Amino acid sequence: AMACSLEQALTVMVTTFHKYSGKEGDKYKLSKAELKELLNKELPVFGSKQMDEAEFKRLVNDLDHNKDNEVDFKEYACFLACITMGFNEFF
């Protein structure tokens, strides 16, 4: 049976997080470098070409709710939910 597209989308959200979070340090959190690479490769609308270093720092600060200087899965999921709400406004 074909996987449902929403299930596929959720799977991609999860696997994308782990593809980058496992590269250095805590494998269940995104360091700033891992987050930057994820954005550049997977979400270029938020990548280095669109955001300067100050904007990136602001984004990390907004995402990092518990202020541990990393982005955990919950913080990443909140970010994706916010982006999704933004996308919804275009429809």
Backbone hydrogen bonds in HBPLUS format (Angstrom, degrees):
<---DONOR---> <-ACCEPTOR-->    atom                        ^
c    i                          cat <-CA-CA->   ^        H-A-AA   ^      H-
h    n   atom  resd res      DA  || num        DHA   H-A  angle D-A-AA Bond
n    s   type  num  typ     dist DA aas  dist angle  dist       angle   num
A0008-GLN N   A0004-CYS O   2.92 MM   4  6.25 157.2  1.97 154.5 161.8     1
A0009-ALA N   A0005-SER O   2.89 MM   4  6.11 153.4  1.96 143.4 150.6     2
A0010-LEU N   A0006-LEU O   2.98 MM   4  6.28 158.5  2.03 150.3 155.0     3
A0011-THR N   A0007-GLU O   2.95 MM   4  6.18 158.4  1.99 149.1 155.4     4
A0012-VAL N   A0008-GLN O   2.91 MM   4  6.17 158.1  1.95 152.0 157.6     5
A0013-MET N   A0009-ALA O   3.00 MM   4  6.29 152.9  2.07 145.7 153.1     6
A0014-VAL N   A0010-LEU O   3.07 MM   4  6.39 157.4  2.13 150.5 155.3     7
A0015-THR N   A0011-THR O   2.82 MM   4  6.03 177.3  1.82 161.7 162.7     8
A0016-THR N   A0012-VAL O   2.89 MM   4  5.72 154.8  1.95 143.3 150.2     9
A0017-PHE N   A0013-MET O   3.36 MM   4  6.47 155.3  2.43 134.9 140.5    10
A0018-HIS N   A0014-VAL O   3.22 MM   4  6.59 164.6  2.24 154.9 157.4    11
A0019-LYS N   A0015-THR O   2.88 MM   4  6.00 144.1  2.01 145.2 155.4    12
A0020-TYR N   A0017-PHE O   3.23 MM   3  5.67 135.7  2.44 105.1 115.2    13
A0021-SER N   A0017-PHE O   2.80 MM   4  5.93 163.3  1.83 156.2 161.9    14
A0022-GLY N   A0018-HIS O   3.38 MM   4  5.85 151.9  2.46 132.5 135.2    15
A0023-LYS N   A0020-TYR O   3.26 MM   3  5.71 170.8  2.27 118.2 119.9    16
A0029-LYS N   A0026-ASP O   3.23 MM   3  5.54 163.8  2.26 115.7 115.8    17
A0030-LEU N   A0071-VAL O   2.75 MM  41  4.90 171.9  1.76 139.1 141.8    18
A0071-VAL N   A0030-LEU O   2.81 MM  41  4.90 162.7  1.84 141.4 147.2    19
A0035-LEU N   A0031-SER O   2.85 MM   4  6.05 162.5  1.88 154.7 159.6    20
A0036-LYS N   A0032-LYS O   2.88 MM   4  6.06 159.1  1.92 147.0 153.0    21
A0037-GLU N   A0033-ALA O   3.00 MM   4  6.23 157.9  2.05 146.4 151.9    22
A0038-LEU N   A0034-GLU O   2.90 MM   4  6.13 161.0  1.94 150.2 155.7    23
A0039-LEU N   A0035-LEU O   2.89 MM   4  6.15 167.0  1.91 156.6 159.4    24
A0040-ASN N   A0036-LYS O   2.95 MM   4  6.14 165.2  1.97 149.3 153.7    25
A0041-LYS N   A0037-GLU O   2.96 MM   4  6.08 160.9  1.99 152.1 156.7    26
A0042-GLU N   A0038-LEU O   2.72 MM   4  5.49 160.0  1.76 153.2 159.7    27
A0043-LEU N   A0039-LEU O   2.96 MM   4  4.57 140.9  2.12 115.1 125.9    28
A0046-PHE N   A0043-LEU O   2.76 MM   3  5.78 170.1  1.77 138.1 141.2    29
A0047-GLY N   A0044-PRO O   2.94 MM   3  4.37 164.8  1.96  99.0 102.6    30
A0050-GLN N   A0047-GLY O   2.92 MM   3  5.51 144.4  2.05 115.0 125.1    31
A0051-MET N   A0047-GLY O   2.93 MM   4  6.08 147.9  2.04 150.7 160.7    32
A0056-PHE N   A0052-ASP O   2.93 MM   4  6.23 154.9  1.99 153.6 161.8    33
A0057-LYS N   A0053-GLU O   2.89 MM   4  6.15 158.3  1.93 148.6 154.1    34
A0058-ARG N   A0054-ALA O   2.98 MM   4  6.24 153.5  2.05 143.7 151.0    35
A0059-LEU N   A0055-GLU O   2.88 MM   4  6.15 154.7  1.95 146.4 153.4    36
A0060-VAL N   A0056-PHE O   2.90 MM   4  6.21 165.1  1.92 156.7 159.7    37
A0061-ASN N   A0057-LYS O   2.92 MM   4  6.10 161.6  1.96 147.1 152.6    38
A0062-ASP N   A0058-ARG O   2.88 MM   4  6.14 152.3  1.96 147.1 154.7    39
A0063-LEU N   A0059-LEU O   2.86 MM   4  6.11 155.1  1.92 153.3 160.6    40
A0064-ASP N   A0060-VAL O   2.81 MM   4  5.82 156.0  1.87 155.9 161.8    41
A0065-HIS N   A0063-LEU O   2.87 MM   2  5.74 128.4  2.13 113.2  97.4    42
A0067-LYS N   A0064-ASP O   3.10 MM   3  5.23 159.5  2.14 108.4 114.6    43
A0076-TYR N   A0072-ASP O   2.95 MM   4  6.19 159.1  1.99 156.6 163.2    44
A0077-ALA N   A0073-PHE O   2.77 MM   4  5.98 158.5  1.82 152.1 158.0    45
A0078-CYS N   A0074-LYS O   2.97 MM   4  6.23 152.5  2.05 145.0 152.2    46
A0079-PHE N   A0075-GLU O   3.05 MM   4  6.28 153.7  2.12 142.2 149.2    47
A0080-LEU N   A0076-TYR O   2.94 MM   4  6.30 161.1  1.97 154.0 158.2    48
A0081-ALA N   A0077-ALA O   2.91 MM   4  6.13 152.4  1.99 144.5 152.6    49
A0082-CYS N   A0078-CYS O   2.94 MM   4  6.22 153.9  2.01 148.0 154.7    50
A0083-ILE N   A0079-PHE O   2.94 MM   4  6.28 159.3  1.98 153.4 159.1    51
A0084-THR N   A0080-LEU O   2.86 MM   4  6.02 158.6  1.91 147.2 153.5    52
A0085-MET N   A0081-ALA O   2.99 MM   4  6.28 150.4  2.08 144.8 152.2    53
A0086-GLY N   A0082-CYS O   3.03 MM   4  6.35 147.7  2.14 142.7 151.8    54
A0086-GLY N   A0083-ILE O   2.99 MM   3  4.94 116.0  2.41  93.2 109.6    55
A0087-PHE N   A0083-ILE O   2.82 MM   4  6.22 154.2  1.88 153.3 160.9    56
A0088-ASN N   A0084-THR O   2.94 MM   4  6.17 150.9  2.02 145.0 152.9    57
A0089-GLU N   A0086-GLY O   3.15 MM   3  5.41 135.0  2.36 101.4 112.6    58
A0090-PHE N   A0087-PHE O   2.94 MM   3  5.51 157.0  2.00 115.2 122.6    59
A0091-PHE N   A0088-ASN O   3.14 MM   3  5.57 157.5  2.20 110.2 116.9    60
